[in-house]
Amino acid sequence: MTLQSAALDLELLEAAARAAGALARELRAKPLEVQSKGELGPVTNIDLAVDALLTERLLNERPDYGWLSEEAPDDVNRRIGKARTFMLDPIDGTQALVDNVPQWTISIGIVEGERAFAGVVYNPMTDELFLGAPGVSATLNGKPIQTTTRYNITNARMLGYRNRFADRRWPTPWPKMDLIQRHSIAYRMASVAAGYGDATILFGFKNEWDIAAGAAIIEAAGGAVSDPWGQPLQFNQPDPRAPGVVASGAALHPLLIERTQSLPDPRKENP
């Protein structure tokens, strides 16, 4: 990685996300066309239109990059072995879009090798654009952001759902926390990067297109991102899923891992 190449990719990501957001807002003002993907949930005409726009715009600018999108079949040969790969969810939080809840985002990450290299998460309805590359910068609408310095779980602001932390699976009960809900996974991670929350924990398999951008932005903002056992996330795998994510400010992260390391590894349950 060079600082110059990262800066150029950040410019590309911001421009693409803003163009996609403008299209999404335009289409959202009209009746939605909603289909079902079964267990994968709904997909709308906005998901597909944004995917088409980003495919053309990003690959025209970076034709040598690999490609992984939720709304396109995964052609492993288009990404494995590539120096850099785009990983995107055209609309992360589609159910929120359908329900007219302004918590859906456009999430575009770039992976270099197996590491999250750069990312943008854009909420078109609130006009929040989170952007970052480790070693370069992390910003929200152009202003610097950083993760919090909290080092105590008690009263931490956790992006997640209450039932996940009340589950009897935990050997030690969680202390009192302020639970904040966000429908979009990418929005949760970007909120941690900006200090809106102290941490988020994503349970079970998570698709790389949902987390690549957020992982890059959190690391750029001084935070820590890993799997539930404290190991670095490895992107651009043949099976493009992570076995869970723990993301927070650097001081809080090891305290979270002390608890999440008791979780079962889904890779062993579902080889």
N, C-alpha and C positions, 0 to 999 in steps of 0.2 A: 504494500500500500504506500502511496505517496500522498502528501497533504494536498497537492494540486489535483490529483485524480479524484480524491475524495470530494474536494470542493466542487469539481465539475459535475460529479454524480449527484451531489446534493442539489445543485442548481436544476439539473434535469428532473429529479424527483419532485421538487417543489413545483416546477412549472407543470409537470404532468398531473400531479394531484390537484392543483387548482383548476386545470382545464376539465378534469374528470368531475370535480365537485360542481363546477358550473353546469355541466351537462346533467348531473344527477338532480340538482335543484330544479332545472328546467323541466325535466321529466316528472319530478315529484309533484309538480303543480297540476299534472294531468292524472286521469285515472290510472291506477296501477294495473299491470298484467301480472298475475301471480300464478305460478305453477308449483307443484310439489316435487321435491327430490327424495321423497320417502324419509328414511331415517336422517338424512342430511338436512331436512327442513325445507323451507320455501326458497324459491328463486324468482326474481322479478325481471321485468324488461329493463329495469335500471341496472341490475347486476350485469346483465349481458351487454348492454350498451356501453357501460363503463369499461368492461373487460375488453371490448372491441377497440375502444378509443386508446386504452393503455397499451394494448398489444401493438397497434400500429405506431403509436408515438414513441414508445420505449425501444422497440426493436429496430425501428428506422434509425434511431440515434446510436444504438449499441447492438448492431447485428451479431456481434461475436459473443454476446452474453447468453447464458442459459436462461431457461424459462420454466416457471412453475406457477400456475394460477388455479384457484379453486374452480373457476368456471371453464377450464379446458382440460382435456385428457392429459394425464401425465406421461409424456414421452421421455423416459429416463435418458435416452440417448441425446436429448436436447440440453441436458444439464449436467449429468455426471461427467466429471473430468474438465468442465469448463472452469476457467480462472475465476469468473464471476457469474452469478446467476440472479435474475430477478425472481422474487417470491412475493406474490401479491394476492390479496383478497379484495376484489373490486368493490364489494360492499360487505364489510364485516359488521354483523348485527342485522342481518336482513329482516329478522322478525320485528326488530324495533322499527325498521323502515316501514314495514307493513302496518304496524300498530301506530304509526305516526308519533313515535317517541324519538326525540332528537339525540339519540345515542348510537347512531350508526356511523361508520367511518370508512374511509378509503385507506387501505394499508398497503404500502409498497416497500419491500425490503430488498437490499442487495446483499448477497452472501459472497464472500471471498474465500475460496476453499471450503472449510467447514465452519467459518466464523461469520457472524453477522457484521457486515461491513458498513452499511449505511441504511437509513430508513426514514420514511415519512408516514405519519398518521394524520389524516385530515378529516375533521368533522365539518361537512359542508353546511349544516344547519346552524352551527354556533360559530363558524368561521375560525375554528381553532386549528392551526397547523403546527404540529410537532415535527421537528426535523433534527437529525443528528447522525454523526459518525464518530466512533471512538477515536480519541486523539485529535479531533478537529473541533467540534462544537456540538452543543445541544441547545435548541431554541424553541420558543413558542411564539409564533408570529414575529419572528426576528429578534426577540429578546432572550437573553441567556436564561437557562433553567438548570436546576440541579435537584437531585434527590435529597430527601431530608436526612438529618444527622441523628435521628432518634436511635437510641440503643436499648430501649425497654419495650417489651411487647405489650405490657399493661397500658391500656388507653391508646394503643396504636390505631391509626386509621387504616383499616384493611379493605381493599377493593375486593369484594367477594360476597358470597351468600351465607347467611347466618347458619343454615342447616349444616353446611360443610364443617363448621367448627364446633357444633353441638354433637356431632356424631360420636357414638360410644367407642369407635375404633381407636380413639386417641388414648394412649397410656396415661397421659397427664392432661387434665382439662385445660383448655385455653383460658387465660385471664380475660377480664373485661376488655373489649375492643370496640371501636366505632366502626361498624360495618357499612360500607358504601357500595351501592350496587351500580354497575355499568353493564349494559347489555353486550357491548362489543369488547372482545378480548383485547384487541389492539388499543382501544380507548382506555381500558384499565391499565395497561402497561405504560402508555403515554402519560396517564395521570400520575403514576408513580414517578416517572422521569421528571415531571414538572413540580413535584412536591405537593400535589393535591391530595395524595394519600401516601402512607408510609410504605406500603407493601401490597403485593397481590400474590396469591397462590393459585395456580391452575392445576386442577386434579385430573389424573388420567391422561390418555393420549391427547396431544394437541398438534394440529397440523402446522407444518413449518410456515405456510403462507399466512397464518394468523399471528405468528409470534416473531418472525424475523425482523420486521421493522421496529417493533417495540423493544426487542432485545438490544438492537444497535443504539436506539435513542437512550435507553436506560444506562447502558455502559458509558455513552458519551456524556451523560449527566452526572457521572460519578457513582452510579449505583452498581449493584451486583445482580447477575442473572445466572441461574444454574438449574439443574434438574433437582428433584426433591432430596437427593442424596449428596448434594454439593458439587456434583461433577459439571464441567462446562457443557453447555448445549452444543451439539454437533449437527450442523445443518447440511443440506444437500445429500441426504442419505438415500439409498435405494427405496426404503420405506420412509417417506418424508413426514415423520411424526416424531415429536418429543414425548418422553414418558412422564410429562408433568413439568411445571415451571414454578420456581420460587424467585421472585424479583422484589428488590427493596433497596433502600439505602445501604451502603456498605457496612455500617456499624450494626444494623439490625439483622443482616442476612445470616450470620452464623447462629444466632438464637433461633431463627426460624428453622434452619436445617436440623438443629437438635431435635425438633419436634417432627418434621416431615420425613426424616430418615426412617421412621417406623412404618411408613406407608408401603404397601405391597407394590412391587415393580410390575406394571402392566405388560411389559415385554415377556415376563416369565409366565404370566397368566394367559396371554394371547400371542404365542410365538408366531 
